[in-house]
Amino acid sequence: MEDVSHKEGVNLLPKITIGELQGMEIEEQIDALSAIWDQIALKNPAIQLSKEEQQLLDKRFMDEQNMPGKSWADLKKQILKSKQ
């Protein structure tokens, strides 16, 4: 599938059926999903949030940042190490 995600006004994904999507390898499915999201982002303006909604999202983000846990990098290393 040609990467045209940088081209504005271009359909990023040809018309395909759900059956065709299901028949694709997982990497192709992920690429197709990415192209769909890129198309949505190109065709739709950003959603405007109210001040209250933005404050709620900011609070949730800060709460998430303060949760104990492993970073993605550490977790990935652990998973890869366990597969050896």
N, CA, C and O atoms as CSV, one atom per row, in Angstrom:
chain,resi,resn,atom,element,x,y,z
A,1,MET,N,N,0.852,-1.171,0.000
A,1,MET,CA,C,0.000,0.000,0.000
A,1,MET,C,C,0.901,1.238,0.000
A,1,MET,O,O,1.763,1.370,0.868
A,2,GLU,N,N,0.715,2.127,-0.943
A,2,GLU,CA,C,1.525,3.333,-1.069
A,2,GLU,C,C,1.234,4.274,0.087
A,2,GLU,O,O,0.075,4.491,0.443
A,3,ASP,N,N,2.304,4.841,0.682
A,3,ASP,CA,C,2.130,5.800,1.777
A,3,ASP,C,C,1.852,7.171,1.187
A,3,ASP,O,O,2.743,7.815,0.633
A,4,VAL,N,N,0.607,7.611,1.311
A,4,VAL,CA,C,0.237,8.934,0.807
A,4,VAL,C,C,-0.293,9.800,1.940
A,4,VAL,O,O,-1.005,10.775,1.699
A,5,SER,N,N,0.052,9.448,3.177
A,5,SER,CA,C,-0.499,10.148,4.330
A,5,SER,C,C,-0.077,11.612,4.378
A,5,SER,O,O,-0.705,12.415,5.069
A,6,HIS,N,N,0.970,11.962,3.656
A,6,HIS,CA,C,1.433,13.349,3.659
A,6,HIS,C,C,0.705,14.207,2.628
A,6,HIS,O,O,0.855,15.429,2.646
A,7,LYS,N,N,-0.067,13.616,1.745
A,7,LYS,CA,C,-0.747,14.349,0.680
A,7,LYS,C,C,-2.119,14.795,1.143
A,7,LYS,O,O,-2.962,13.965,1.484
A,8,GLU,N,N,-2.353,16.106,1.158
A,8,GLU,CA,C,-3.656,16.612,1.565
A,8,GLU,C,C,-4.676,16.410,0.448
A,8,GLU,O,O,-4.348,16.477,-0.737
A,9,GLY,N,N,-5.913,16.162,0.852
A,9,GLY,CA,C,-6.993,16.035,-0.114
A,9,GLY,C,C,-6.988,14.725,-0.877
A,9,GLY,O,O,-7.714,14.579,-1.861
A,10,VAL,N,N,-6.186,13.778,-0.441
A,10,VAL,CA,C,-6.085,12.497,-1.127
A,10,VAL,C,C,-6.784,11.456,-0.273
A,10,VAL,O,O,-6.608,11.427,0.945
A,11,ASN,N,N,-7.585,10.590,-0.915
A,11,ASN,CA,C,-8.121,9.457,-0.169
A,11,ASN,C,C,-6.962,8.552,0.171
A,11,ASN,O,O,-6.245,8.074,-0.708
A,12,LEU,N,N,-6.788,8.323,1.463
A,12,LEU,CA,C,-5.619,7.575,1.897
A,12,LEU,C,C,-5.792,6.073,1.785
A,12,LEU,O,O,-4.820,5.326,1.899
A,13,LEU,N,N,-6.998,5.630,1.568
A,13,LEU,CA,C,-7.250,4.208,1.508
A,13,LEU,C,C,-8.280,3.943,0.424
A,13,LEU,O,O,-9.354,4.543,0.430
A,14,PRO,N,N,-7.968,3.058,-0.498
A,14,PRO,CA,C,-8.976,2.736,-1.514
A,14,PRO,C,C,-10.164,2.062,-0.847
A,14,PRO,O,O,-10.050,1.547,0.265
A,15,LYS,N,N,-11.301,2.067,-1.527
A,15,LYS,CA,C,-12.471,1.402,-0.967
A,15,LYS,C,C,-12.210,-0.098,-0.915
A,15,LYS,O,O,-11.901,-0.737,-1.921
A,16,ILE,N,N,-12.347,-0.636,0.293
A,16,ILE,CA,C,-12.166,-2.070,0.486
A,16,ILE,C,C,-13.289,-2.571,1.390
A,16,ILE,O,O,-13.931,-1.793,2.096
A,17,THR,N,N,-13.506,-3.853,1.355
A,17,THR,CA,C,-14.561,-4.441,2.173
A,17,THR,C,C,-13.979,-4.923,3.504
A,17,THR,O,O,-12.769,-5.081,3.659
A,18,ILE,N,N,-14.883,-5.149,4.452
A,18,ILE,CA,C,-14.461,-5.701,5.736
A,18,ILE,C,C,-13.793,-7.063,5.519
A,18,ILE,O,O,-12.800,-7.386,6.171
A,19,GLY,N,N,-14.343,-7.845,4.609
A,19,GLY,CA,C,-13.748,-9.150,4.308
A,19,GLY,C,C,-12.314,-9.026,3.818
A,19,GLY,O,O,-11.449,-9.820,4.187
A,20,GLU,N,N,-12.069,-8.018,2.979
A,20,GLU,CA,C,-10.697,-7.802,2.496
A,20,GLU,C,C,-9.782,-7.392,3.646
A,20,GLU,O,O,-8.639,-7.841,3.736
A,21,LEU,N,N,-10.299,-6.534,4.521
A,21,LEU,CA,C,-9.509,-6.138,5.692
A,21,LEU,C,C,-9.170,-7.342,6.556
A,21,LEU,O,O,-8.038,-7.495,7.014
A,22,GLN,N,N,-10.163,-8.194,6.771
A,22,GLN,CA,C,-9.951,-9.372,7.617
A,22,GLN,C,C,-8.958,-10.336,6.994
A,22,GLN,O,O,-8.301,-11.093,7.707
A,23,GLY,N,N,-8.842,-10.318,5.684
A,23,GLY,CA,C,-7.908,-11.204,5.001
A,23,GLY,C,C,-6.473,-10.697,4.981
A,23,GLY,O,O,-5.564,-11.415,4.564
A,24,MET,N,N,-6.271,-9.474,5.426
A,24,MET,CA,C,-4.925,-8.889,5.421
A,24,MET,C,C,-4.099,-9.403,6.594
A,24,MET,O,O,-4.638,-9.835,7.613
A,25,GLU,N,N,-2.785,-9.347,6.429
A,25,GLU,CA,C,-1.874,-9.614,7.544
A,25,GLU,C,C,-2.062,-8.500,8.568
A,25,GLU,O,O,-2.532,-7.414,8.228
A,26,ILE,N,N,-1.698,-8.767,9.817
A,26,ILE,CA,C,-1.918,-7.797,10.893
A,26,ILE,C,C,-1.221,-6.461,10.610
A,26,ILE,O,O,-1.772,-5.401,10.910
A,27,GLU,N,N,-0.025,-6.504,10.042
A,27,GLU,CA,C,0.691,-5.269,9.737
A,27,GLU,C,C,-0.084,-4.426,8.717
A,27,GLU,O,O,-0.138,-3.201,8.823
A,28,GLU,N,N,-0.678,-5.098,7.733
A,28,GLU,CA,C,-1.477,-4.402,6.724
A,28,GLU,C,C,-2.748,-3.821,7.343
A,28,GLU,O,O,-3.171,-2.721,6.987
A,29,GLN,N,N,-3.353,-4.564,8.270
A,29,GLN,CA,C,-4.535,-4.052,8.955
A,29,GLN,C,C,-4.198,-2.797,9.758
A,29,GLN,O,O,-4.955,-1.826,9.753
A,30,ILE,N,N,-3.064,-2.823,10.444
A,30,ILE,CA,C,-2.640,-1.658,11.228
A,30,ILE,C,C,-2.367,-0.479,10.302
A,30,ILE,O,O,-2.745,0.649,10.615
A,31,ASP,N,N,-1.716,-0.723,9.168
A,31,ASP,CA,C,-1.473,0.349,8.190
A,31,ASP,C,C,-2.789,0.929,7.675
A,31,ASP,O,O,-2.920,2.142,7.518
A,32,ALA,N,N,-3.762,0.055,7.415
A,32,ALA,CA,C,-5.063,0.510,6.926
A,32,ALA,C,C,-5.757,1.352,7.990
A,32,ALA,O,O,-6.329,2.396,7.676
A,33,LEU,N,N,-5.713,0.915,9.230
A,33,LEU,CA,C,-6.325,1.672,10.325
A,33,LEU,C,C,-5.650,3.031,10.484
A,33,LEU,O,O,-6.318,4.042,10.702
A,34,SER,N,N,-4.350,3.046,10.377
A,34,SER,CA,C,-3.616,4.311,10.455
A,34,SER,C,C,-4.033,5.249,9.331
A,34,SER,O,O,-4.204,6.449,9.548
A,35,ALA,N,N,-4.195,4.703,8.131
A,35,ALA,CA,C,-4.617,5.523,6.991
A,35,ALA,C,C,-6.024,6.070,7.206
A,35,ALA,O,O,-6.315,7.208,6.836
A,36,ILE,N,N,-6.895,5.259,7.805
A,36,ILE,CA,C,-8.261,5.728,8.093
A,36,ILE,C,C,-8.213,6.891,9.078
A,36,ILE,O,O,-8.869,7.911,8.865
A,37,TRP,N,N,-7.443,6.747,10.153
A,37,TRP,CA,C,-7.340,7.843,11.131
A,37,TRP,C,C,-6.747,9.094,10.489
A,37,TRP,O,O,-7.204,10.204,10.762
A,38,ASP,N,N,-5.732,8.925,9.637
A,38,ASP,CA,C,-5.146,10.076,8.945
A,38,ASP,C,C,-6.190,10.783,8.095
A,38,ASP,O,O,-6.234,12.012,8.045
A,39,GLN,N,N,-7.032,9.996,7.422
A,39,GLN,CA,C,-8.084,10.575,6.579
A,39,GLN,C,C,-9.088,11.342,7.435
A,39,GLN,O,O,-9.511,12.436,7.062
A,40,ILE,N,N,-9.468,10.782,8.569
A,40,ILE,CA,C,-10.390,11.471,9.485
A,40,ILE,C,C,-9.785,12.787,9.940
A,40,ILE,O,O,-10.467,13.811,9.957
A,41,ALA,N,N,-8.513,12.770,10.307
A,41,ALA,CA,C,-7.844,13.983,10.787
A,41,ALA,C,C,-7.759,15.049,9.700
A,41,ALA,O,O,-7.887,16.240,9.985
A,42,LEU,N,N,-7.544,14.625,8.456
A,42,LEU,CA,C,-7.452,15.588,7.360
A,42,LEU,C,C,-8.791,16.239,7.040
A,42,LEU,O,O,-8.849,17.417,6.689
A,43,LYS,N,N,-9.863,15.466,7.162
A,43,LYS,CA,C,-11.167,15.950,6.734
A,43,LYS,C,C,-11.965,16.639,7.834
A,43,LYS,O,O,-12.981,17.270,7.545
A,44,ASN,N,N,-11.533,16.533,9.078
A,44,ASN,CA,C,-12.324,17.057,10.183
A,44,ASN,C,C,-11.501,18.015,11.031
A,44,ASN,O,O,-10.342,17.736,11.340
A,45,PRO,N,N,-12.094,19.140,11.407
A,45,PRO,CA,C,-11.377,20.081,12.265
A,45,PRO,C,C,-11.235,19.510,13.679
A,45,PRO,O,O,-11.954,18.594,14.077
A,46,ALA,N,N,-10.306,20.069,14.403
A,46,ALA,CA,C,-10.118,19.651,15.790
A,46,ALA,C,C,-11.377,19.955,16.595
A,46,ALA,O,O,-12.066,20.944,16.344
A,47,ILE,N,N,-11.657,19.115,17.537
A,47,ILE,CA,C,-12.823,19.308,18.405
A,47,ILE,C,C,-12.477,20.380,19.434
A,47,ILE,O,O,-11.450,20.302,20.109
A,48,GLN,N,N,-13.335,21.363,19.540
A,48,GLN,CA,C,-13.131,22.418,20.525
A,48,GLN,C,C,-13.670,21.950,21.874
A,48,GLN,O,O,-14.805,21.483,21.972
A,49,LEU,N,N,-12.852,22.079,22.901
A,49,LEU,CA,C,-13.244,21.683,24.242
A,49,LEU,C,C,-13.614,22.910,25.058
A,49,LEU,O,O,-13.064,23.995,24.874
A,50,SER,N,N,-14.562,22.707,25.963
A,50,SER,CA,C,-14.871,23.787,26.903
A,50,SER,C,C,-13.733,23.868,27.918
A,50,SER,O,O,-12.908,22.958,28.008
A,51,LYS,N,N,-13.693,24.938,28.665
A,51,LYS,CA,C,-12.664,25.112,29.691
A,51,LYS,C,C,-12.733,23.964,30.702
A,51,LYS,O,O,-11.704,23.445,31.135
A,52,GLU,N,N,-13.962,23.572,31.072
A,52,GLU,CA,C,-14.153,22.489,32.040
A,52,GLU,C,C,-13.664,21.157,31.488
A,52,GLU,O,O,-13.031,20.381,32.204
A,53,GLU,N,N,-13.954,20.891,30.222
A,53,GLU,CA,C,-13.493,19.645,29.602
A,53,GLU,C,C,-11.970,19.597,29.543
A,53,GLU,O,O,-11.369,18.559,29.819
A,54,GLN,N,N,-11.344,20.718,29.185
A,54,GLN,CA,C,-9.880,20.779,29.118
A,54,GLN,C,C,-9.270,20.571,30.504
A,54,GLN,O,O,-8.267,19.872,30.645
A,55,GLN,N,N,-9.875,21.179,31.523
A,55,GLN,CA,C,-9.382,20.999,32.893
A,55,GLN,C,C,-9.493,19.534,33.323
A,55,GLN,O,O,-8.583,18.998,33.956
A,56,LEU,N,N,-10.612,18.889,32.976
A,56,LEU,CA,C,-10.795,17.489,33.320
A,56,LEU,C,C,-9.744,16.615,32.634
A,56,LEU,O,O,-9.163,15.730,33.262
A,57,LEU,N,N,-9.505,16.864,31.356
A,57,LEU,CA,C,-8.473,16.101,30.640
A,57,LEU,C,C,-7.088,16.344,31.222
A,57,LEU,O,O,-6.299,15.410,31.366
A,58,ASP,N,N,-6.790,17.595,31.559
A,58,ASP,CA,C,-5.496,17.910,32.172
A,58,ASP,C,C,-5.329,17.180,33.498
A,58,ASP,O,O,-4.257,16.646,33.786
A,59,LYS,N,N,-6.396,17.155,34.312
A,59,LYS,CA,C,-6.341,16.456,35.607
A,59,LYS,C,C,-6.117,14.968,35.390
A,59,LYS,O,O,-5.288,14.361,36.068
A,60,ARG,N,N,-6.847,14.374,34.451
A,60,ARG,CA,C,-6.691,12.944,34.180
A,60,ARG,C,C,-5.279,12.635,33.688
A,60,ARG,O,O,-4.694,11.617,34.060
A,61,PHE,N,N,-4.740,13.513,32.855
A,61,PHE,CA,C,-3.381,13.324,32.352
A,61,PHE,C,C,-2.380,13.353,33.505
A,61,PHE,O,O,-1.494,12.502,33.586
A,62,MET,N,N,-2.524,14.339,34.399
A,62,MET,CA,C,-1.611,14.443,35.542
A,62,MET,C,C,-1.765,13.235,36.470
A,62,MET,O,O,-0.771,12.715,36.976
A,63,ASP,N,N,-2.993,12.792,36.693
A,63,ASP,CA,C,-3.215,11.599,37.518
A,63,ASP,C,C,-2.510,10.395,36.919
A,63,ASP,O,O,-1.890,9.609,37.635
A,64,GLU,N,N,-2.609,10.254,35.606
A,64,GLU,CA,C,-1.959,9.140,34.906
A,64,GLU,C,C,-0.443,9.228,35.028
A,64,GLU,O,O,0.230,8.216,35.224
A,65,GLN,N,N,0.093,10.443,34.912
A,65,GLN,CA,C,1.540,10.632,35.004
A,65,GLN,C,C,2.069,10.279,36.395
A,65,GLN,O,O,3.216,9.858,36.541
A,66,ASN,N,N,1.227,10.453,37.410
A,66,ASN,CA,C,1.650,10.215,38.788
A,66,ASN,C,C,1.394,8.790,39.268
A,66,ASN,O,O,1.709,8.457,40.411
A,67,MET,N,N,0.823,7.943,38.405
A,67,MET,CA,C,0.572,6.550,38.787
A,67,MET,C,C,1.875,5.764,38.765
A,67,MET,O,O,2.697,5.920,37.862
A,68,PRO,N,N,2.049,4.913,39.780
A,68,PRO,CA,C,3.259,4.078,39.752
A,68,PRO,C,C,3.143,3.041,38.637
A,68,PRO,O,O,2.046,2.618,38.272
A,69,GLY,N,N,4.252,2.658,38.128
A,69,GLY,CA,C,4.257,1.650,37.078
A,69,GLY,C,C,5.554,1.694,36.296
A,69,GLY,O,O,6.454,2.478,36.598
A,70,LYS,N,N,5.635,0.858,35.311
A,70,LYS,CA,C,6.828,0.786,34.479
A,70,LYS,C,C,6.641,1.651,33.241
A,70,LYS,O,O,5.531,1.808,32.733
A,71,SER,N,N,7.731,2.198,32.776
A,71,SER,CA,C,7.693,2.931,31.506
A,71,SER,C,C,7.548,1.923,30.378
A,71,SER,O,O,7.839,0.739,30.549
A,72,TRP,N,N,7.096,2.403,29.218
A,72,TRP,CA,C,6.972,1.525,28.060
A,72,TRP,C,C,8.322,0.924,27.700
A,72,TRP,O,O,8.399,-0.256,27.357
A,73,ALA,N,N,9.383,1.715,27.772
A,73,ALA,CA,C,10.716,1.218,27.421
A,73,ALA,C,C,11.118,0.060,28.341
A,73,ALA,O,O,11.627,-0.958,27.871
A,74,ASP,N,N,10.889,0.214,29.657
A,74,ASP,CA,C,11.237,-0.850,30.602
A,74,ASP,C,C,10.382,-2.087,30.388
A,74,ASP,O,O,10.891,-3.207,30.419
A,75,LEU,N,N,9.092,-1.895,30.172
A,75,LEU,CA,C,8.189,-3.017,29.950
A,75,LEU,C,C,8.569,-3.770,28.676
A,75,LEU,O,O,8.570,-5.001,28.650
A,76,LYS,N,N,8.888,-3.024,27.627
A,76,LYS,CA,C,9.287,-3.650,26.366
A,76,LYS,C,C,10.556,-4.481,26.546
A,76,LYS,O,O,10.645,-5.600,26.039
A,77,LYS,N,N,11.541,-3.935,27.268
A,77,LYS,CA,C,12.776,-4.682,27.539
A,77,LYS,C,C,12.477,-5.971,28.280
A,77,LYS,O,O,13.032,-7.022,27.959
A,78,GLN,N,N,11.590,-5.892,29.285
A,78,GLN,CA,C,11.217,-7.068,30.066
A,78,GLN,C,C,10.563,-8.129,29.192
A,78,GLN,O,O,10.878,-9.314,29.300
A,79,ILE,N,N,9.652,-7.698,28.326
A,79,ILE,CA,C,8.955,-8.648,27.446
A,79,ILE,C,C,9.942,-9.304,26.487
A,79,ILE,O,O,9.939,-10.523,26.314
A,80,LEU,N,N,10.783,-8.488,25.870
A,80,LEU,CA,C,11.753,-9.035,24.912
A,80,LEU,C,C,12.736,-9.983,25.596
A,80,LEU,O,O,13.116,-11.009,25.032
A,81,LYS,N,N,13.142,-9.632,26.809
A,81,LYS,CA,C,14.071,-10.484,27.550
A,81,LYS,C,C,13.429,-11.817,27.891
A,81,LYS,O,O,14.097,-12.850,27.847
A,82,SER,N,N,12.140,-11.815,28.230
A,82,SER,CA,C,11.440,-13.049,28.593
A,82,SER,C,C,11.256,-13.987,27.401
A,82,SER,O,O,11.061,-15.189,27.580
A,83,LYS,N,N,11.317,-13.435,26.180
A,83,LYS,CA,C,11.134,-14.256,24.980
A,83,LYS,C,C,12.434,-14.940,24.564
A,83,LYS,O,O,12.422,-15.791,23.675
A,84,GLN,N,N,13.547,-14.585,25.187
A,84,GLN,CA,C,14.837,-15.166,24.796
A,84,GLN,C,C,15.061,-16.518,25.416
A,84,GLN,O,O,16.099,-17.139,25.185
